[in-house]
Amino acid sequence: MTENSLVNEKSILSNYPDVLNVEQVREILGIGRNLAYQLLLTKQISAKKLGHNWIIAKSNLIKFILSEDNNARNGNV
């Protein structure tokens, strides 16, 4: 991951808060509800569960997006 690519990803997500919810993650990734929860439950996206709600640090989502071994990119979750 280069510094430029990280800056680019941060710029694209600048309209989002530093801590995201599942709905925002779905919107950013363009995925459905089931896949979003599957990514969280399998810890492919690092997140915390508070009560009934998941919280996802934007930096963790960026790491997931930029990861080279991102199985979801290939349709394998």
Secondary structure, DSSP 8 states (H G I E B T S, - for coil): --HHHHHHHHHHTTTS-SEE-HHHHHHHHT--HHHHHHHHHTTSS--EEETTEEEEEHHHHHHHHH-TT-GGGGT--
